[in-house]
Amino acid sequence: CSSPAGALAGQCWQGASYSETIISPDLKSRSILRVPDITSLAQCAGACCDLPGCDLAWFFERRCYVLNCQRKENCVPKQRPGTDSYMVFLQRGPPQTLVLQSLVRGEPYRWPHVNRHHGAEAPLNPYLYDWSWVNTPEDHSGVMDGENSKSLSEGLYTVKVSVTGQTSFGESFVNITVSSGRLNKPPKAIAFPECQGLLLPADSTVVNGSESTDDHGIVRFHWEQVTGQSLGNLTSAETPVLHLRNLIEGEYTFRLTVTDTEGLTDSTTVSVRVTRPSQDSPPVANAGLDEVITLPLDHLILNGNMSKDDLSISSYLWTLHPNSQAKAVTLQGVRSPFLQLSGLQEGQYTFQLTVVDSGGQENSSTITVTVLPENRAPVAVAGSDRQLILPVSSVTLDGSSSSDDQGISSFRWDVISGPPGAKIQDANNAATVVTGLRAGTYKFKLTVKDQHGAADSAFLAVTLKEGKNLPLVAHASGSHTLTLPNNSLVLRGSVSNSGPANMSFLWVRDDQSPAAGDVLYSSEHQASLYLANLVEGTYLFQLRVTDARGRSSSATATVEVRPDPRAREEVELELQVGVSQVSHQQRDTVLRQLAALLHVLDSDIAFIKNLFLSTDGRNACLVLVITSVSVCLLHCSGQGQCDPVTKRCSCDPLWMENPFRRLLDNEESNCEWSVLYVILTVFVGVVLIVSVSWACFCCCKRSRRTKVRKKTKYTILDNMDEQERMELRPKYYIKHRSTEHNSSLMMSESEFESEQDTLFGHERSERSYYNIVSFGVVSV
């Protein structure tokens, strides 16, 4: 870029010139003309000087173009190396009527002839111009009359001009935009905040004017200070946003002026008030959090910039506290917010930060820096080797005995060798469980690391051996006793000698057990059996267990459900109305009426079951217990219960009342006698009576046999056979004297001839006969 001072003509002179540059003019709003028969930049500049309103001559690729630059941003030269381009800006005196604008209006203009060799001294030869339309709007109805045209309408026109000389010819095009007339509205200046206050030490702020508006756009923002302490040159005074810095106490007023595209302006003002706080609070020193470092790191930076004050902090001061245990250290930056420490040694340091504000007030804070000795590697302890016997298939590994001078940060268990299938559940914990073990030897590795990355390892061997195959032993939890209304129970089963293998459980109710009772949660296939709604009686449940190896075992649990001792005291009251028709108040009224009828308190009647449907499903029912109607004090000998209604003992099974005591002892009911003992006593009494009676009978009979009998006389009968003789023989084999001499039968001459004696004699004869036959002796 150069600025020659040579004059081109009286009315203009040459300004800045450029080479290898181009421009990008706006062809829609600017006119550019090509000047024919120009062979140098000087001739092109002379042609531009002769043209009123021309201020730029552009010699591009051996052609001359002249144009007017009302707005400099449209004619900014742009470097384009290697381009055959030269341009000159012209300076001229007072403005004249622009020929380019004349061309738009259709006014004629004739170019002077420019000599190719002598520039401005060329002779004046006239040129002929021919104007014609190239493009017009659709509704255009005007015609071109020479270089003039009337009745232009809104739209875009393209005009062609052909220039003919004596020895040359040229043409050019120009675009003409005809716009409809519009009413330009002035801009609206808007700046916010309109009023703001600052409290020292805050001394900067921002005022925003970018919200200003205009119908066609704002081209300029201008800020100026109206009142207040002068700030010199305002920062960014020609921008929408005004930045204010280094404000001091006082009140400031600033004016914003905005300008639109047609030069209309508008202004607004904003105020800023800067005040000093009424009370200066002391500062708050903050030396930061305590630090811990480990050798060989022996340097550190302490940060005190977190200290604060309501105005400002004027000074910082770091010192080694007198109570610091360690003393050897090098301090740098003791009067800045940041203290640099070096040469630290093992021990504990205490540093003090003192801050002073602008009012001379001060405050202090301390920080402790602990320097630990150089890190030592941790020591891993995996424990002693283990020996297990199957069916155990899991083992717990514990490495919590590992140690480090500053603490262990991580644990890691790994399987080094052994049969496949071992699985470590939590390999990154100090204590973990290994499952899926088989017969063989496993080797585990424990790796521990400290906070500085130092590591150590330990090894552990676990050996599993085959053990004896012990049978399963099922446990069904034995016998249980329930007393109604408690009707639920949990039977907890277990297995011995099972190992960690999967077990299957099955609870089976005995066929002779009551059918009532529910099994909850499908627990018949679980280790614990949940029972509910049991009734009076004895239940037998068999637990059958089977493991994955096919072994099985069973056990039986007994549940005895006893009746409710208060069941006889319960009263079921059926109301002749539906459940939904009984209100809470009506239920309480029934309770009070019943208490008045029985002469008891309301509190003596307790509800066992609230309102529910009767068995027919139509009426409401209540189950209640009357606790104070009567009291029975009989002990019933400890073998029964007293009926509070009848005041008599209801004996337990195999016990009965002693009637003698009840009759003799004021008729008190009892349960003293055992049914077994009474039966035994009665039996013994009956046997004794029968025995005595039989003995008396036998004695009487014997006494009759010993009485003296009268002699019996016999007569010998002839012609008697031997059998008759034997029948007539006397008892006890006594021979009659008459029979010894005569073998004939004798006739009896007894004085007793009654039927009784005859029968008795016959009876004795039969016995004698049988006796003789039994001994095989016959007497003649």
matplotlib code that plots the C-alpha trace (Angstrom):
import matplotlib.pyplot as plt

x = [0.0, 1.4, 0.1, 1.6, 1.0, 0.9, -2.1, -4.2, -6.2, -7.3, -10.4, -8.8, -5.5, -4.2, -4.5, -3.6, -2.8, -2.7, -1.4, -2.4, -5.7, -9.4, -12.6, -16.2, -18.6, -22.3, -23.7, -27.3, -26.7, -23.6, -22.8, -19.6, -18.6, -16.0, -13.9, -12.8, -9.4, -7.5, -4.1, -2.5, -3.4, -2.7, -5.1, -7.7, -7.2, -7.5, -10.8, -12.1, -11.0, -12.9, -16.1, -17.9, -18.4, -15.8, -13.3, -11.8, -10.0, -9.5, -7.2, -8.1, -6.7, -5.8, -9.3, -10.3, -13.3, -14.4, -16.9, -18.1, -17.6, -20.0, -19.4, -15.8, -16.6, -17.8, -14.4, -11.9, -9.0, -8.3, -4.9, -4.9, -1.3, -0.5, -3.6, -3.1, -4.9, -4.1, -6.3, -6.1, -8.3, -8.8, -9.2, -11.3, -12.7, -16.3, -18.8, -20.4, -23.4, -22.5, -22.7, -23.6, -26.7, -27.4, -27.2, -29.8, -32.0, -31.4, -29.2, -26.7, -23.0, -20.3, -16.8, -13.9, -11.6, -8.4, -5.3, -3.5, -0.1, -0.6, -3.3, -5.3, -3.9, -5.9, -8.2, -11.9, -13.8, -17.5, -18.9, -22.3, -24.4, -27.3, -29.5, -31.8, -33.7, -32.5, -34.8, -37.9, -40.6, -43.7, -46.0, -43.6, -45.3, -42.8, -40.5, -36.9, -36.7, -33.0, -31.3, -34.5, -37.4, -40.6, -43.2, -40.9, -42.6, -41.4, -38.9, -35.5, -34.3, -31.3, -30.1, -27.6, -25.4, -23.4, -20.7, -19.4, -16.3, -14.5, -12.3, -13.7, -16.8, -17.9, -20.9, -21.9, -24.8, -26.3, -28.9, -31.5, -33.7, -36.9, -38.3, -41.6, -41.6, -41.4, -41.7, -38.5, -39.2, -36.5, -34.6, -35.4, -32.4, -32.7, -30.0, -30.2, -29.9, -31.1, -29.8, -27.4, -25.4, -21.9, -20.5, -16.7, -14.4, -16.4, -15.3, -16.5, -19.8, -21.4, -24.2, -26.0, -27.5, -27.8, -31.6, -32.1, -34.4, -35.0, -37.3, -34.3, -31.4, -29.0, -25.7, -24.0, -23.9, -22.2, -21.6, -20.6, -20.2, -22.5, -21.7, -19.4, -15.6, -14.0, -13.0, -11.0, -11.5, -14.4, -13.7, -15.7, -17.5, -18.7, -20.1, -23.6, -22.1, -20.3, -17.6, -16.8, -13.7, -11.8, -14.8, -14.4, -17.0, -19.5, -22.4, -22.0, -24.4, -23.8, -25.7, -26.3, -27.0, -28.1, -28.2, -30.1, -29.4, -30.9, -29.1, -32.0, -30.9, -32.3, -30.7, -31.2, -29.2, -28.2, -26.8, -24.2, -23.8, -20.6, -20.7, -18.4, -19.9, -20.9, -19.0, -15.7, -15.7, -12.4, -11.0, -11.3, -8.0, -8.2, -4.9, -6.6, -7.0, -4.3, -1.9, -0.2, 2.7, 5.1, 8.9, 10.8, 8.3, 9.7, 8.0, 4.5, 2.5, 0.0, -2.9, -4.3, -6.4, -9.6, -9.2, -11.9, -12.9, -15.9, -13.6, -10.2, -7.2, -4.2, -1.4, -0.6, 2.0, 3.1, 5.1, 6.2, 4.1, 6.0, 4.4, 5.4, 7.1, 9.3, 11.5, 13.7, 12.0, 12.5, 9.8, 9.2, 6.5, 5.7, 3.9, 1.8, -1.4, 0.7, 3.5, 6.1, 7.6, 10.8, 13.3, 10.6, 11.6, 9.8, 7.5, 4.6, 4.8, 2.3, 2.2, 0.3, -1.3, -2.1, -4.1, -4.7, -7.5, -7.6, -8.7, -5.7, -7.7, -6.1, -6.9, -4.9, -5.4, -3.1, -2.5, -0.8, 1.5, 2.4, 5.4, 5.4, 8.5, 9.2, 6.7, 7.3, 5.9, 2.9, 3.1, 0.6, -0.6, -2.9, -3.0, -1.9, -2.6, -5.9, -7.1, -10.7, -12.7, -15.6, -18.5, -17.3, -16.8, -16.2, -13.6, -13.2, -10.0, -9.0, -6.2, -7.2, -4.0, -2.0, -0.4, 1.1, 2.6, 0.0, -2.8, -3.7, -5.7, -6.6, -6.7, -6.7, -7.3, -6.3, -6.4, -2.9, -3.5, -6.0, -8.9, -11.2, -14.5, -13.3, -15.0, -14.0, -17.0, -15.4, -11.9, -11.2, -12.1, -9.8, -12.0, -13.8, -15.4, -14.3, -17.0, -17.0, -14.0, -13.3, -11.0, -7.4, -5.0, -5.6, -3.1, -4.3, -2.4, -3.2, -1.8, -2.1, -1.2, -0.8, -1.8, 1.5, 1.3, 3.7, 2.6, 3.3, 2.0, 1.3, 0.3, -2.1, -2.7, -6.1, -6.3, -9.6, -9.7, -12.5, -14.3, -16.6, -20.0, -22.1, -25.9, -28.2, -30.1, -33.3, -34.6, -38.2, -38.1, -39.8, -43.1, -45.0, -48.1, -50.6, -53.5, -56.3, -57.0, -53.3, -53.7, -50.5, -47.0, -43.8, -42.0, -38.3, -36.5, -32.8, -30.3, -27.1, -24.2, -25.5, -22.6, -23.1, -24.9, -28.4, -31.1, -34.8, -37.4, -40.9, -43.4, -46.2, -49.2, -50.1, -53.4, -54.7, -54.1, -57.0, -57.8, -58.3, -55.3, -53.6, -50.0, -48.9, -46.5, -46.2, -43.8, -44.2, -41.2, -39.1, -37.0, -39.6, -43.3, -45.7, -49.1, -52.2, -55.9, -55.1, -57.9, -58.1, -56.3, -52.9, -51.1, -48.2, -45.9, -43.2, -40.1, -38.4, -35.0, -33.0, -29.6, -28.1, -26.2, -29.3, -29.2, -32.4, -33.7, -37.0, -38.2, -41.6, -42.9, -45.9, -48.2, -50.8, -53.5, -55.4, -58.8, -59.2, -59.7, -61.9, -64.0, -66.8, -66.9, -67.4, -70.9, -72.0, -74.7, -76.6, -78.4, -81.4, -80.0, -77.4, -73.8, -73.9, -76.9, -75.1, -73.3, -70.5, -72.8, -75.5, -72.9, -71.8, -75.5, -75.9, -72.8, -74.2, -77.6, -76.0, -73.9, -77.0, -78.9, -76.0, -75.3, -71.6, -69.5, -69.1, -65.4, -66.1, -67.4, -64.7, -65.1, -63.4, -64.6, -66.2, -69.1, -69.2, -71.8, -73.6, -73.5, -76.5, -74.8, -77.7, -77.4, -74.6, -72.8, -70.7, -68.4, -67.7, -66.5, -68.0, -65.2, -66.9, -70.3, -69.2, -66.0, -65.5, -63.0, -63.0, -59.6, -61.0, -58.2, -55.9, -57.4, -60.1, -61.6, -64.4, -67.5, -68.2, -71.9, -72.7, -70.1, -69.1, -65.9, -65.4, -62.9, -60.1, -60.2, -59.7, -60.7, -64.0, -65.7, -65.5, -69.2, -68.6, -66.6, -69.2, -71.9, -70.0, -68.0, -70.6, -71.3, -68.1, -67.4, -64.0, -62.0, -60.2, -60.9, -59.0, -61.3, -58.6, -58.3, -62.1, -62.4, -59.5, -61.1, -64.5, -62.9, -60.9, -64.1, -66.1, -63.4, -63.1, -66.9, -67.1, -64.1, -65.6, -69.0, -67.4, -65.4, -68.5, -70.3, -67.5, -67.4, -71.1, -70.9, -68.0, -69.9, -72.8, -70.6, -69.3, -72.7, -73.4, -75.7, -78.1, -77.1, -78.5, -79.9, -79.7, -81.3, -79.6, -81.3, -80.9, -80.4, -78.6, -75.9, -72.5, -73.2, -76.2, -74.1, -71.5, -74.1, -75.4, -72.0, -71.7, -69.5, -65.9, -65.7, -67.2, -68.2, -71.4, -71.2, -74.0, -72.2, -69.3, -71.3, -73.9, -73.4, -77.0, -78.2, -79.9, -82.9, -82.6, -84.6, -83.7, -86.2, -85.8, -87.5, -88.1, -87.4, -84.6, -82.7, -83.2, -81.8, -78.9, -78.1, -78.3, -76.0, -73.5, -73.6, -72.7, -69.7, -68.6, -68.9, -66.7, -64.2, -64.0, -63.6, -60.9, -58.8, -59.6, -60.8, -64.1, -65.2, -67.5]
y = [0.0, 3.5, 7.0, 9.1, 12.8, 13.4, 15.5, 14.2, 17.3, 20.4, 18.9, 15.7, 14.1, 10.6, 8.9, 5.4, 2.8, -1.0, -3.8, -7.5, -6.6, -6.9, -5.5, -6.9, -4.1, -4.4, -4.4, -4.1, -0.8, 0.5, 1.3, 0.3, 1.3, 0.0, 2.6, 1.4, 2.1, 2.3, 0.7, 1.9, 2.7, 6.4, 6.6, 4.8, 7.2, 10.2, 8.8, 8.5, 12.1, 13.4, 11.5, 13.5, 11.3, 8.7, 8.0, 4.6, 3.6, -0.2, -1.5, -5.2, -7.7, -4.8, -3.3, -0.1, 0.1, 3.2, 3.3, 5.4, 4.2, 6.0, 3.3, 2.4, -1.1, -2.0, -0.9, -2.6, -3.9, -7.6, -9.1, -11.7, -12.5, -13.2, -11.2, -8.7, -5.9, -2.3, 0.3, 4.0, 5.9, 9.6, 12.6, 15.5, 18.9, 19.8, 17.1, 17.4, 15.7, 12.0, 10.8, 7.3, 8.6, 10.6, 7.4, 5.9, 9.0, 8.8, 12.0, 11.9, 11.9, 11.7, 10.3, 12.3, 10.4, 9.2, 8.8, 5.5, 7.2, 10.7, 10.1, 13.4, 15.1, 13.0, 14.9, 15.2, 12.9, 12.3, 8.9, 7.6, 5.9, 3.5, 2.6, -0.4, -2.6, -6.1, -7.0, -5.2, -6.1, -7.9, -4.9, -2.4, -0.4, 2.4, 2.6, 3.7, 7.2, 7.5, 7.4, 8.4, 6.3, 7.4, 5.6, 3.3, 0.8, -1.1, -3.9, -4.7, -3.3, -4.2, -1.5, -2.0, 0.8, 0.4, 3.0, 3.5, 5.5, 6.2, 3.2, 1.3, -0.1, -1.1, -2.0, -2.3, -3.3, -1.7, -3.0, -0.5, -1.4, 0.7, 0.3, 1.4, 4.4, 3.6, 5.6, 5.2, 5.0, 6.3, 3.7, 3.1, 3.2, 0.7, 0.2, -1.9, -1.8, 1.7, 2.2, 0.0, 0.2, -1.1, -1.7, -1.4, -3.2, -4.1, -1.5, -2.8, -3.4, -3.8, -1.8, -3.6, -1.6, -4.4, -4.6, -1.3, -1.7, -0.2, -1.2, -1.5, -2.0, 0.0, 0.9, 2.7, 2.6, 5.5, 5.8, 9.0, 9.9, 12.7, 13.1, 11.7, 11.4, 11.4, 7.9, 9.1, 7.1, 4.7, 1.1, -0.2, 3.1, 2.3, -1.1, -2.2, -3.3, -0.8, -2.2, 0.0, -0.6, 1.1, 2.9, 4.9, 6.1, 8.4, 8.5, 8.2, 8.9, 7.5, 8.3, 5.8, 7.1, 4.8, 5.6, 3.7, 3.2, 6.6, 8.6, 8.8, 8.7, 8.1, 8.3, 7.0, 7.3, 4.9, 5.7, 3.8, 4.5, 3.3, 3.4, 2.3, -0.1, 1.6, -0.9, -2.5, -6.1, -7.8, -10.3, -14.1, -15.9, -19.4, -21.3, -24.3, -27.9, -29.9, -31.7, -35.1, -36.0, -38.9, -38.8, -38.6, -35.8, -32.9, -29.8, -28.4, -25.2, -23.8, -21.8, -18.9, -17.2, -18.5, -15.8, -13.1, -9.6, -7.4, -4.8, -6.2, -7.9, -5.7, -8.1, -11.8, -13.1, -16.8, -17.8, -21.0, -21.4, -21.4, -24.7, -26.5, -29.8, -29.8, -26.7, -27.4, -26.0, -23.4, -20.8, -18.8, -16.3, -15.6, -12.3, -13.7, -15.9, -18.9, -20.2, -22.5, -25.1, -27.1, -29.2, -30.8, -33.6, -36.3, -34.8, -32.4, -28.7, -26.0, -22.8, -19.6, -17.3, -13.7, -11.4, -7.6, -5.8, -2.2, -0.9, -2.4, -5.3, -8.7, -12.3, -15.6, -19.2, -22.2, -25.3, -28.6, -30.3, -33.9, -35.4, -39.2, -41.4, -43.1, -45.7, -49.3, -52.2, -54.0, -57.5, -60.0, -62.8, -65.4, -67.7, -71.3, -74.2, -76.0, -79.6, -80.3, -83.5, -83.9, -83.4, -79.9, -78.0, -74.4, -72.6, -69.1, -67.2, -64.5, -62.0, -59.4, -60.0, -58.4, -55.1, -51.9, -48.8, -46.5, -48.9, -51.4, -50.0, -53.2, -57.0, -59.6, -63.4, -65.6, -69.4, -70.5, -74.2, -77.0, -78.9, -76.9, -75.4, -73.3, -69.9, -67.0, -64.9, -61.6, -61.7, -58.0, -58.4, -59.2, -62.1, -64.2, -67.5, -70.1, -72.5, -75.4, -77.2, -80.9, -83.5, -82.3, -79.6, -75.9, -73.1, -69.5, -66.3, -63.1, -59.8, -56.6, -53.0, -49.9, -46.3, -45.8, -48.9, -51.0, -54.7, -58.0, -61.5, -64.6, -68.2, -70.6, -74.3, -76.0, -79.8, -81.6, -85.4, -87.9, -88.6, -91.3, -91.3, -90.6, -91.1, -88.2, -87.5, -85.5, -83.5, -82.4, -80.4, -83.0, -82.5, -79.3, -78.4, -75.6, -74.3, -72.7, -70.0, -70.2, -72.3, -71.6, -73.0, -73.3, -76.6, -76.1, -79.0, -79.5, -82.1, -83.5, -84.9, -83.1, -80.9, -78.0, -80.1, -79.1, -80.6, -81.2, -81.2, -82.7, -82.5, -85.2, -85.1, -88.4, -90.0, -90.2, -86.5, -84.0, -82.8, -79.2, -76.9, -75.0, -75.1, -71.5, -70.3, -73.7, -74.5, -78.3, -78.2, -76.0, -76.7, -74.9, -75.8, -73.0, -74.2, -72.2, -72.8, -76.0, -77.5, -79.6, -83.0, -84.5, -83.9, -86.0, -84.5, -86.5, -84.7, -86.4, -85.0, -86.0, -84.7, -84.4, -87.7, -89.7, -90.0, -89.6, -89.6, -88.9, -87.7, -87.1, -84.1, -84.2, -81.3, -81.6, -79.0, -78.6, -77.1, -73.5, -73.4, -70.5, -72.0, -72.8, -69.2, -67.9, -66.8, -66.5, -63.9, -63.9, -60.7, -60.9, -58.3, -58.3, -57.4, -54.3, -52.9, -53.0, -49.8, -49.4, -47.5, -50.2, -52.9, -50.9, -50.5, -54.3, -54.7, -52.3, -53.9, -57.3, -56.0, -54.5, -57.8, -59.8, -57.2, -56.8, -53.9, -53.1, -53.8, -57.4, -58.3, -58.8, -59.4, -62.5, -62.1, -58.9, -58.9, -61.8, -63.7, -66.6, -70.1, -69.4, -66.3, -64.0, -62.6, -60.9, -62.8, -61.7, -64.0, -62.6, -63.7, -62.6, -62.5, -61.5, -63.3, -65.9, -67.1, -70.8, -71.4, -75.2, -76.8, -80.1, -82.0, -80.8, -83.4, -81.4, -78.0, -76.1, -75.3, -71.6, -72.1, -75.3, -74.8, -78.5, -80.1, -81.5, -84.3, -85.1, -88.5, -91.6, -89.5, -89.4, -87.7, -89.1, -89.3, -89.9, -86.7, -84.8, -86.1, -85.7, -82.6, -80.0, -81.4, -80.0, -81.3, -83.1, -85.3, -87.5, -91.0, -92.6, -94.7, -97.4, -97.7, -97.8, -100.6, -102.5, -102.1, -103.3, -106.3, -107.2, -106.9, -109.1, -111.7, -111.6, -112.0, -114.9, -116.6, -116.3, -117.6, -120.6, -121.4, -121.4, -123.6, -126.1, -126.2, -126.9, -129.7, -131.4, -131.2, -133.1, -135.9, -136.6, -137.3, -140.9, -142.8, -145.7, -149.2, -150.5, -154.0, -156.0, -159.2, -161.6, -161.8, -164.8, -164.8, -161.4, -160.8, -159.5, -156.0, -155.7, -157.1, -154.5, -151.7, -152.9, -152.9, -150.3, -147.3, -147.3, -151.1, -152.2, -155.8, -156.9, -159.8, -161.6, -161.5, -163.4, -166.6, -166.2, -165.1, -164.3, -160.8, -159.5, -157.4, -154.2, -154.0, -150.5, -148.5, -145.5, -146.3, -142.9, -141.8, -139.6, -142.5, -144.6, -142.0, -141.3, -145.0, -145.3, -142.3, -143.9, -147.2, -145.4, -143.7, -147.0, -148.7, -146.2, -146.3, -150.0, -149.9, -147.3, -149.5, -152.6, -154.6, -156.4, -157.6, -160.6]
z = [0.0, -1.0, -0.9, -3.7, -3.6, -7.4, -8.6, -11.5, -12.2, -10.6, -9.0, -7.6, -6.7, -6.2, -2.8, -1.7, -4.4, -4.1, -6.2, -6.4, -4.6, -5.4, -4.0, -3.8, -4.5, -3.9, -7.4, -6.2, -4.5, -6.3, -10.0, -11.6, -15.1, -17.5, -19.4, -22.8, -24.6, -21.3, -21.3, -18.0, -14.4, -14.9, -17.8, -15.7, -12.8, -15.2, -16.5, -12.9, -12.1, -15.1, -13.9, -11.1, -8.0, -8.9, -6.1, -7.1, -10.3, -10.6, -13.4, -13.4, -16.0, -18.4, -18.1, -16.4, -14.0, -12.1, -9.2, -6.3, -2.7, -0.4, 2.3, 2.8, 3.9, 0.4, -1.1, 1.3, -0.7, -0.2, -1.0, -3.7, -4.6, -8.2, -9.4, -12.3, -10.4, -9.5, -7.8, -6.8, -4.4, -5.5, -3.3, -4.7, -3.7, -3.1, -4.2, -7.5, -9.0, -9.5, -13.0, -11.8, -10.1, -13.3, -15.2, -13.0, -13.6, -17.4, -17.7, -20.6, -20.1, -22.8, -22.0, -23.3, -25.5, -23.7, -25.7, -25.2, -24.9, -23.6, -20.9, -20.2, -23.3, -25.7, -28.1, -27.3, -29.7, -29.1, -28.2, -29.1, -26.4, -26.9, -23.8, -23.8, -21.3, -20.5, -17.7, -16.3, -13.8, -15.1, -14.6, -16.3, -19.0, -19.7, -22.8, -23.2, -24.9, -25.6, -22.2, -20.5, -19.2, -17.4, -15.4, -13.5, -11.2, -8.1, -9.0, -10.4, -13.8, -15.8, -18.2, -21.0, -22.4, -25.6, -26.3, -29.9, -30.8, -34.0, -33.6, -30.6, -29.1, -25.5, -23.5, -19.9, -17.6, -14.6, -12.1, -10.9, -7.9, -7.5, -4.0, -2.7, -0.4, 3.3, 6.6, 8.6, 12.4, 14.8, 16.9, 20.6, 23.0, 25.8, 28.5, 31.6, 34.5, 34.5, 38.1, 40.0, 43.1, 44.0, 47.4, 47.6, 47.2, 44.1, 41.5, 38.2, 36.4, 33.0, 31.3, 28.5, 25.6, 23.1, 23.6, 21.7, 18.7, 15.3, 12.4, 10.0, 12.3, 14.4, 12.9, 15.8, 19.6, 21.4, 25.2, 26.9, 30.6, 31.7, 35.5, 38.0, 38.5, 35.0, 33.9, 30.8, 27.7, 28.3, 27.5, 24.6, 24.2, 20.7, 21.5, 22.7, 26.1, 28.3, 30.6, 33.6, 35.7, 38.6, 39.8, 43.0, 45.6, 44.0, 41.5, 37.8, 34.9, 31.3, 28.1, 25.3, 21.8, 19.0, 15.2, 12.6, 8.9, 7.9, 10.6, 13.1, 16.7, 20.2, 23.7, 27.2, 30.4, 33.2, 36.7, 38.8, 42.5, 44.2, 48.1, 50.9, 53.6, 56.8, 59.0, 58.2, 59.5, 60.3, 57.8, 58.0, 57.5, 55.9, 55.7, 54.1, 55.2, 57.0, 54.7, 54.9, 52.6, 52.6, 52.0, 49.7, 48.8, 50.7, 49.2, 49.3, 48.5, 51.0, 49.6, 51.6, 48.9, 50.5, 53.1, 52.7, 53.9, 53.3, 51.6, 50.6, 52.1, 52.0, 53.2, 53.9, 56.3, 56.7, 59.8, 61.4, 64.6, 67.8, 68.9, 65.7, 66.5, 63.5, 62.7, 59.7, 56.6, 53.9, 53.4, 50.2, 49.4, 53.1, 52.1, 49.4, 49.5, 48.4, 50.7, 49.1, 51.5, 50.7, 52.6, 54.8, 57.1, 59.0, 61.7, 62.1, 61.2, 62.2, 60.1, 60.8, 58.2, 59.3, 57.0, 57.3, 55.6, 54.3, 57.7, 59.5, 61.1, 61.2, 61.7, 61.8, 60.9, 61.3, 59.3, 60.2, 57.7, 58.6, 56.9, 57.1, 56.8, 53.5, 52.7, 53.7, 51.7, 53.2, 54.7, 53.3, 55.7, 54.1, 57.1, 57.6, 55.3, 55.6, 55.4, 54.9, 54.6, 52.1, 51.8, 52.8, 49.5, 50.7, 52.7, 54.1, 53.3, 55.7, 54.9, 57.5, 59.5, 56.7, 57.8, 56.5, 58.2, 56.5, 55.8, 53.1, 50.2, 48.3, 48.6, 45.8, 46.0, 43.1, 42.5, 41.5, 41.1, 41.9, 40.5, 38.3, 39.5, 42.5, 42.6, 44.8, 45.7, 46.7, 45.4, 46.4, 50.1, 52.9, 53.9, 51.2, 50.6, 48.0, 46.8, 44.4, 45.9, 45.0, 46.3, 45.8, 46.8, 46.0, 46.1, 46.7, 46.4, 48.4, 47.0, 49.1, 48.1, 50.2, 49.2, 47.4, 45.2, 47.2, 47.1, 48.8, 48.3, 50.4, 49.6, 51.2, 50.4, 51.0, 50.8, 50.5, 51.3, 50.8, 54.0, 55.3, 53.7, 56.8, 56.5, 56.5, 59.8, 59.5, 62.5, 62.5, 65.8, 68.0, 69.8, 70.3, 72.3, 71.4, 73.4, 71.5, 70.4, 69.4, 66.2, 64.2, 64.4, 62.5, 62.4, 61.7, 60.1, 59.8, 58.5, 59.9, 57.9, 54.8, 53.9, 51.5, 48.9, 47.8, 49.9, 49.1, 51.8, 51.9, 54.8, 54.8, 57.1, 58.7, 57.4, 61.0, 61.7, 61.6, 58.1, 59.3, 59.2, 56.4, 55.1, 54.3, 51.6, 50.0, 52.8, 52.5, 50.2, 52.5, 55.6, 57.8, 57.7, 58.4, 59.8, 60.6, 61.5, 63.5, 65.4, 68.6, 68.2, 67.6, 64.3, 63.0, 60.3, 58.6, 57.2, 54.4, 53.2, 50.1, 49.0, 45.5, 46.1, 46.6, 50.3, 52.3, 55.8, 57.6, 61.0, 62.6, 64.4, 66.8, 67.3, 70.1, 70.0, 73.3, 73.6, 74.7, 78.5, 78.0, 75.3, 77.7, 78.8, 75.2, 74.3, 70.7, 70.3, 67.0, 66.0, 63.8, 61.4, 58.7, 59.3, 57.2, 59.2, 62.6, 63.4, 66.0, 68.3, 68.1, 68.9, 72.1, 73.0, 72.9, 75.1, 77.7, 77.8, 78.2, 81.1, 82.8, 82.4, 84.0, 86.6, 85.6, 84.4, 80.7, 81.0, 82.2, 78.7, 76.1, 72.4, 71.0, 67.5, 66.1, 63.8, 61.3, 59.3, 60.9, 59.4, 57.3, 55.9, 56.8, 60.3, 62.2, 65.1, 68.0, 70.1, 73.6, 77.0, 80.3, 82.8, 86.1, 86.1, 88.7, 90.3, 91.3, 94.2, 94.3, 93.9, 92.7, 94.4, 91.6, 89.3, 87.5, 86.8, 88.5, 86.4, 87.2, 86.4, 88.3, 91.0, 90.6, 89.7, 86.2, 86.8, 84.4, 82.7, 85.0, 88.1, 89.9, 92.8, 96.4, 97.3, 101.0, 101.4, 99.5, 101.7, 105.0, 104.2, 103.5, 100.1, 98.6, 95.1, 94.6, 92.3, 94.9, 93.7, 90.8, 88.6, 88.4, 92.2, 92.6, 90.1, 91.7, 95.2, 94.0, 92.3, 95.4, 97.6, 95.3, 95.2, 99.0, 99.5, 97.1, 98.7, 102.2, 101.0, 99.3, 102.4, 104.6, 102.1, 102.1, 105.9, 106.2, 103.7, 105.5, 108.8, 107.3, 106.1, 109.6, 111.3, 112.5, 110.2, 111.1, 110.0, 106.8, 106.7, 103.5, 102.4, 100.0, 96.7, 94.6, 90.9, 90.9, 88.3, 89.0, 88.0, 90.4, 93.1, 92.6, 92.6, 95.9, 97.6, 100.3, 99.9, 101.1, 100.3, 103.6, 103.4, 105.0, 107.3, 105.5, 102.2, 103.3, 103.6, 100.9, 97.4, 96.8, 96.9, 100.0, 100.3, 102.2, 105.4, 106.2, 108.2, 105.7, 102.5, 101.4, 97.9, 99.1, 100.7, 97.6, 95.4, 97.7, 97.9, 94.1, 93.8, 96.1, 94.3, 91.1, 92.7, 94.2, 90.9, 89.2, 92.0, 91.7, 87.9, 88.2, 90.4, 88.4, 91.4, 91.7, 95.0, 95.2]

ax = plt.figure().add_subplot(projection="3d")
ax.plot(x, y, z, "-o")
ax.set_aspect("equal")
plt.show()
